[in-house]
């Protein structure tokens, strides 16, 4: 891929991701627990599913790949959040038992 074509490819991929993130950002409350979601990790898994759906809807391989990367990132964040929440819960339990 020539430099110009690669630069255009990166611009298109970045534009697609920026547009998608623009649709889901700006709502701080969406990161708080809601009656429909039991935790932040559920919210992150939902966002991963949305990214996977976006990947399935595009015919561009580069944009599809970018959305799949985003989905993997959201799933990793969900796993890390669960681990942190588990550690916090264990520490709280330890504090209350002493």
C-alpha positions in Angstrom: 0.0 0.0 0.0 1.5 3.4 -1.0 1.9 6.1 1.6 -1.0 8.2 0.2 -3.4 5.2 0.0 -2.4 4.1 3.5 -3.0 7.7 4.9 -6.4 7.8 3.3 -7.2 4.3 4.7 -6.3 5.5 8.2 -8.3 8.7 7.8 -11.4 6.7 6.8 -11.0 4.2 9.6 -10.5 7.0 12.1 -13.5 8.9 10.8 -15.7 5.8 11.1 -14.6 5.2 14.7 -14.9 8.9 15.6 -18.4 9.0 14.2 -19.4 5.9 16.1 -17.8 7.1 19.4 -19.5 10.4 18.9 -22.8 8.6 18.9 -22.2 6.9 22.2 -20.1 9.5 24.0 -21.4 12.6 25.8 -23.7 10.6 28.1 -21.8 10.3 31.4 -24.8 8.7 33.0 -24.5 5.8 30.6 -21.4 4.6 32.6 -23.4 4.5 35.8 -25.3 1.5 36.9 -28.9 1.6 35.7 -31.9 -0.7 36.4 -31.3 -2.4 33.1 -27.6 -3.0 33.6 -26.2 -4.6 36.7 -22.7 -3.1 36.5 -20.3 -1.2 34.4 -19.0 -4.4 32.9 -22.4 -5.1 31.5 -22.4 -1.7 29.9 -19.0 -2.4 28.4 -20.2 -5.7 27.1 -23.1 -4.0 25.5 -20.8 -1.6 23.8 -18.7 -4.5 22.5 -21.8 -6.0 21.0 -22.6 -2.7 19.3 -19.1 -2.6 17.9 -19.5 -6.2 16.6 -22.8 -5.3 15.0 -21.1 -2.3 13.3 -18.4 -4.6 12.1 -20.9 -6.9 10.6 -22.7 -4.0 8.8 -19.7 -2.7 6.9 -18.2 -4.1 3.7 -14.9 -2.3 4.2 -12.4 -4.7 5.6 -10.3 -2.0 7.3 -13.4 -0.5 9.1 -14.6 -4.0 10.0 -11.2 -4.7 11.5 -11.3 -1.5 13.4 -14.7 -2.2 14.9 -13.6 -5.7 15.8 -10.6 -4.2 17.6 -12.9 -1.8 19.4 -15.1 -4.7 20.5 -12.1 -6.6 21.9 -11.1 -3.5 23.8 -14.6 -3.1 25.4 -14.6 -6.8 26.4 -11.1 -6.5 27.9 -12.3 -3.4 29.8 -15.4 -5.4 31.0 -13.1 -8.2 32.3 -10.8 -5.8 34.0 -13.7 -3.9 35.6 -15.1 -7.1 37.0 -11.7 -8.1 38.4 -11.3 -4.6 40.1 -14.9 -4.7 41.4 -14.2 -8.2 42.8 -11.1 -7.1 44.5 -12.9 -4.1 46.1 -15.7 -6.3 47.3 -13.2 -8.8 48.8 -11.4 -5.9 50.6 -14.7 -4.5 51.9 -15.7 -8.0 53.2 -12.3 -8.3 54.9 -12.7 -4.9 56.5 -16.2 -5.7 57.8 -15.1 -9.1 59.2 -12.4 -7.6 61.4 
